[in-house]
Amino acid sequence: MKAKVILSVMLISFFALAGCSTVPSTSQVAGSHVESSHDVQKMSRVNRVNLSRGIETLWINPPRAKLNNSDDG
């Protein structure tokens, strides 16, 4: 009976720790790839202002760059 309790606690601990290890840290998210369709210049300006204020920015829905269409006619 005691062995079952110890085994149960070990399994629950293992799965709890395994679940936590899959969440990326903020440094991993901040260094992630930025798509070319995002407005990188605007993101840089906002990040710079926020860092000067002591705020770390995490872009969930980054601004999109306006695409220039040469096919206007």
C-alpha positions in Angstrom: 0.0 0.0 0.0 2.8 2.4 0.9 4.6 1.6 -2.4 1.4 2.5 -4.4 1.2 5.9 -2.6 4.8 6.7 -3.3 4.5 5.6 -6.9 1.4 7.7 -7.3 3.1 10.8 -5.9 6.1 10.3 -8.1 4.0 9.9 -11.2 2.0 13.0 -10.5 5.1 15.0 -9.8 6.7 13.7 -13.0 3.7 14.8 -15.2 3.4 18.1 -13.4 7.1 18.9 -14.1 6.8 17.7 -17.7 3.9 20.0 -18.3 5.8 23.0 -17.0 8.8 22.4 -19.1 6.8 22.8 -22.3 5.9 26.5 -21.6 8.4 28.8 -23.3 10.1 31.5 -21.2 9.8 35.1 -22.1 13.3 35.2 -23.5 12.5 32.4 -25.9 9.3 34.2 -27.0 11.2 37.5 -27.4 13.9 35.9 -29.6 11.4 34.1 -31.8 11.2 34.5 -35.6 9.5 37.7 -36.9 7.6 37.3 -40.1 8.4 39.6 -42.9 4.7 40.7 -43.1 5.0 42.3 -39.7 5.7 46.0 -39.3 9.2 45.6 -37.8 9.9 49.3 -37.6 6.8 50.1 -35.6 7.5 47.1 -33.3 11.0 48.4 -32.7 9.8 51.9 -31.9 7.2 50.6 -29.4 9.7 48.2 -27.8 12.3 50.9 -27.4 9.8 53.3 -25.7 8.5 50.5 -23.5 12.0 49.4 -22.4 12.8 53.0 -21.5 9.7 52.9 -19.2 10.7 49.5 -17.8 8.0 47.6 -19.6 8.7 44.3 -21.5 6.5 43.9 -24.6 5.2 40.6 -25.6 3.6 40.8 -29.1 0.5 38.6 -29.3 -0.9 40.2 -32.5 2.0 42.2 -34.0 1.1 45.0 -36.4 1.1 44.1 -40.1 3.1 46.1 -42.6 1.2 47.8 -45.3 1.9 46.1 -48.6 2.5 48.3 -51.7 0.5 47.0 -54.5 2.0 47.8 -57.9 -1.1 46.4 -59.6 -3.4 49.4 -59.2 -5.1 49.3 -62.4 
